[in-house]
Amino acid sequence: MKRLITTMAFAATVLTAGMGLAAEKTVTLVVENMFCASCPYIVKKTLASVPGVTKVDVSFERKTAMVTFDEAKTNVEALTDATFDAGYPSELRN
């Protein structure tokens, strides 16, 4: 019985430790269709609404969005899907 409890406690520790290891990642997206002063605001609000996104900086001049997000909650595909759905197709900058 003691061994079972120890094993279960170890397993719970390993499982919860994995959740804490999710890394924040920052990527730059090249964003199309930003032609007016309102566009960066719309792109920023769109990206900020994606679960897991913690920071968004949009540059109208460079036509880019720098996005910081929790990799355990979202990914680049979800970010590009969100901008596409808002009318601003984007792709990961190489």
C-alpha positions in Angstrom: 0.0 0.0 0.0 2.8 2.4 0.9 4.5 1.6 -2.4 1.3 2.4 -4.3 0.9 5.7 -2.6 4.5 6.6 -3.3 4.1 5.6 -7.0 1.0 7.7 -7.3 2.6 10.7 -5.7 5.6 10.4 -8.0 3.3 10.1 -11.1 1.3 13.2 -10.0 4.5 15.2 -9.6 5.8 14.2 -13.0 2.5 15.1 -14.7 2.2 18.5 -13.0 5.9 19.3 -13.6 5.4 18.9 -17.3 2.7 21.6 -17.3 5.2 24.1 -15.8 7.7 23.4 -18.5 5.6 24.9 -21.3 7.7 27.7 -22.8 6.8 31.1 -24.0 7.7 31.6 -27.6 8.0 34.8 -29.6 7.5 34.8 -33.4 7.2 37.4 -36.1 4.4 37.2 -38.6 4.4 39.0 -41.9 0.9 40.4 -42.3 -0.8 41.2 -45.6 -3.6 43.7 -46.3 -2.7 46.3 -43.8 -3.4 49.5 -45.7 -4.9 52.0 -43.2 -4.3 53.2 -39.7 -7.0 50.9 -38.3 -5.5 47.7 -39.6 -2.8 47.3 -37.0 -5.3 47.8 -34.2 -7.6 45.1 -35.7 -4.6 42.7 -36.2 -3.5 43.3 -32.6 -6.9 42.7 -31.1 -7.4 39.6 -33.2 -4.1 38.1 -32.1 -4.6 39.1 -28.5 -7.9 37.2 -28.4 -6.2 33.9 -29.2 -6.0 31.9 -26.0 -2.4 31.7 -24.8 -1.2 34.9 -26.4 0.5 37.2 -23.8 1.9 40.0 -25.9 1.3 41.5 -29.4 3.2 44.3 -31.1 2.1 45.3 -34.6 4.1 47.4 -37.0 2.2 49.1 -39.8 5.4 50.3 -41.4 7.0 46.8 -41.6 3.7 45.0 -42.0 4.6 42.6 -39.2 3.2 41.4 -35.9 5.5 40.1 -33.1 3.5 37.7 -30.9 4.5 36.1 -27.6 2.5 33.1 -26.6 2.4 30.0 -24.4 3.2 27.0 -26.5 1.1 24.8 -24.3 -2.0 26.8 -25.2 -1.6 27.8 -28.9 0.7 27.6 -31.9 1.6 29.5 -35.0 -1.1 27.9 -37.1 -3.8 29.2 -34.7 -2.2 32.7 -34.9 -2.2 32.7 -38.7 -5.7 31.3 -38.9 -6.9 34.1 -36.6 -5.4 36.8 -38.8 -6.7 35.1 -42.0 -10.2 35.0 -40.6 -10.0 38.7 -39.8 -9.0 39.5 -43.4 -5.3 39.8 -42.8 -3.5 36.7 -44.1 -0.1 36.1 -42.4 2.8 33.8 -42.3 5.8 33.1 -40.1 8.7 35.3 -41.0 11.8 33.2 -41.8 
